Structures are given as structure tokens and as C-alpha cells.
Amino acid sequence: MSLHKYFRLKGIEPGRVVTQQFGTIDFREKIPLETLKQLFAAGFPYLELTKEGEKRLAPKQ
């Protein structure tokens, strides 16, 4: 499920999830990009980058 043009949810159905950083987040609602970026950077296992996200957010090598 696409959450944003840069991120999609993987491995779980959209719903409420308790996170260490932000407490309970409901993935059925719109989540700010900054929050998604921080979750992803912290290794949140249920987020993955979309192709657009890989282009814009993946570390440059």
C-alpha cells in the first residue's frame, strides 16, 4: 500500500501500529513525510521506498 509517493507499507495491513519514536500511528491516515523519513531512517521494518523514493531519498554513492 502506498503511503506517499516515496514510501509504501510492506508486510502489514494498514492500521494502528505502536512505534518506539512516535507512539501509535494509524497508517490508514495521512502521515507527514518527515515522520515517514524518520521511521525509515530508524529501520522501521514495515516501510520501503518506492521507485520515486529511491531516486529522491536513497543515499548517493
Summary of the structure (lengths in Angstrom):
residues: 61
radius of gyration: 11.1
end to end distance: 28.1
largest distance: 35.0
contacts: 133
relative contact order: 0.28
helix: 26%
strand: 25%
